[in-house]
Amino acid sequence: MSKTDYNTLMNEVIEVTRRTRKLSRTIGNEAAFKQAEEFEQSAGNAYRNRNAELLEATLLALKELEKALQQQLTN
C-alpha cells in the first residue's frame, strides 16, 4: 500500500472547491456554494487528523458536486 500524500490530496480539494464555488456563483446556487464550503471544512479536519479515507471521500464528493453543477450550467 502506498503512502498517502495528504498535501497533494488537500491541494486538490482546495482547487476543486475553488472551481465549485465559482460554478455555484455563476449558476446562483447558494446551497451548492455552502455545500462546497462544508466539504472543504470536512477535508480540512480529515487532513489535520490524517484520515486518508475521509479526505479521499470528501474529494470524491466535491468532484461529484462540481460535475453536477457543470451539467446544470450546460442545460
N, C-alpha and C positions, 0 to 999 in steps of 0.2 A: 504494500500500500504506500502510495507516495505521500510525502509530507504536504500538508495543506499550506498554501501561500495565502495567509489571511490578508496581507496588504493588497495583493492583486485582486482578491475577491471583493474587498471593501472598496477599492478604487472603481471596480466595475459597477458595484451598487451605486456609488456616487454618480457615475456617468449616466447610468440608466435612469436614475431618479431625476437628474437634471433634464434629460430628454422627455421623460414622462410628465414632469411639471410643465414644461414648455407646451407639450401637446395638450395637456389639460386646460391651460390658459387659452390656447388657440381655439379649442372647442367650446370653452366656457363650462367645463365640467368640474365644479368645485369639489364634488365628492371624490373624484379620481385624484385631484390635487392633494386633498387631505390624506387619502389612502397611500399615495406615494410617500408623503412625509412620515406616515406611521410605519411603512415598510422600512424606510431609511433609519428610523429610530430603532426598530427591532434589529436591523442589521448591525447597527452600532453596538447594541447590547450584546449581540452574538459575537461580534468582533472582540469586545473587551473581555468577554467570558471564554474566548477561544472555543466557541461552539460552532464547529465547521458545518455540521448538519443543518442547523438553523440558519446560518449565514447563506449557505447554498440554496436552501428552500426559499428564503426571502428574496434572493436574487432571481430565482425562477419565477416567483410571484410577480416581481416587478417587471420582468420581461413579458409576462403574460398580460399585465395591465397595459404596458406600452403597446403591445401588439393589438389589443382591443381598441385602444384609442386611435391607433393608426387606421384601423378598419373603419371606425366612426368618421374619421376625417375624410376618407375616400368615398364614403357613402353619401 
